């Protein structure tokens, strides 16, 4: 497996996890607005989604740089 293929595989995996965490963040926002969840959950959910987005962005740039 080449480095470019490994970067692509990592990118696909982190995109899937990012989509799941953003979906969870949206549901957490809705539940906070309904009053079902405390606002503390929203902060940690945002940090997880943002962190995973940054990792996906890193793998995207890394994959583009490999030639």
TIPALO-326932 format. One line per field, with one value per residue (C-alpha): residue number from 1; residue in three letters; x, y, z. Coordinates in pm, 1 decimal, padded with zeros to 6 digits. Layout:
# TIPALO-326932
mise: NUM,...
lummar: ALA,...
east: X,...
north: Y,...
up: Z,...
END
This chain:
# TIPALO-326932
mise: 1,2,3,4,5,6,7,8,9,10,11,12,13,14,15,16,17,18,19,20,21,22,23,24,25,26,27,28,29,30,31,32,33,34,35,36,37,38,39,40,41,42,43,44,45,46,47,48,49,50,51,52,53,54,55,56,57,58,59,60,61,62,63,64,65,66,67
lummar: UNK,UNK,UNK,UNK,UNK,UNK,UNK,UNK,UNK,UNK,UNK,UNK,UNK,UNK,UNK,UNK,UNK,UNK,UNK,UNK,UNK,UNK,UNK,UNK,UNK,UNK,UNK,UNK,UNK,UNK,UNK,UNK,UNK,UNK,UNK,UNK,UNK,UNK,UNK,UNK,UNK,UNK,UNK,UNK,UNK,UNK,UNK,UNK,UNK,UNK,UNK,UNK,UNK,UNK,UNK,UNK,UNK,UNK,UNK,UNK,UNK,UNK,UNK,UNK,UNK,UNK,UNK
east: 00000.0,00140.3,00136.8,-00119.3,-00356.0,-00314.5,-00392.7,-00704.5,-00820.8,-00764.5,-00949.4,-01252.1,-01262.6,-01238.3,-01503.8,-01742.6,-01667.2,-01695.4,-02037.6,-02152.6,-02021.9,-02175.8,-02506.2,-02479.7,-02396.1,-02709.2,-02925.2,-02760.3,-02839.6,-03201.6,-03224.4,-03066.8,-03321.6,-03601.3,-03462.7,-03390.5,-03011.8,-02793.8,-02576.6,-02260.2,-02322.6,-02334.1,-01983.9,-01821.0,-02013.0,-01888.5,-01528.1,-01547.4,-01702.8,-01456.4,-01155.6,-01259.1,-01321.2,-00968.2,-00821.2,-01022.4,-00898.1,-00540.9,-00580.6,-00736.0,-00439.6,-00194.0,-00357.8,-00345.3,00024.4,00124.6,00209.8
north: 00000.0,00334.6,00641.9,00808.0,00511.2,00503.5,00875.6,00821.9,00538.2,00749.2,01038.6,00823.5,00689.8,01030.3,01171.9,00900.0,00963.3,01340.3,01297.8,01087.6,01336.0,01634.7,01447.1,01382.7,01750.1,01857.7,01626.4,01757.4,02115.1,02019.6,01843.4,02138.6,02370.3,02137.0,02128.7,01756.8,01787.5,02022.8,02273.6,02096.2,01814.3,02061.9,02190.8,01846.8,01739.6,02048.0,01979.2,01619.3,01722.3,02007.8,01791.9,01519.2,01778.3,01911.9,01562.7,01503.4,01834.3,01731.3,01400.3,01579.5,01816.8,01531.9,01322.6,01612.7,01677.6,01315.2,01255.5
up: 00000.0,-00099.2,00120.4,-00105.8,-00077.1,00299.2,00317.3,00106.0,00329.2,00639.9,00474.7,00396.3,00751.4,00911.1,00676.7,00790.1,01155.7,01103.3,00941.6,01235.7,01493.8,01313.7,01299.7,01674.1,01732.6,01541.4,01751.2,02066.9,01962.2,01900.7,02236.8,02419.4,02258.4,02369.5,02721.2,02722.6,02758.2,02956.3,02771.0,02894.6,02648.1,02361.3,02436.0,02439.7,02129.5,01942.9,02045.4,01919.8,01586.9,01533.6,01623.2,01382.6,01109.6,01158.6,01127.1,00808.3,00670.0,00751.5,00568.3,00270.3,00240.6,00302.7,00029.5,-00217.3,-00149.1,-00216.2,-00578.5
END
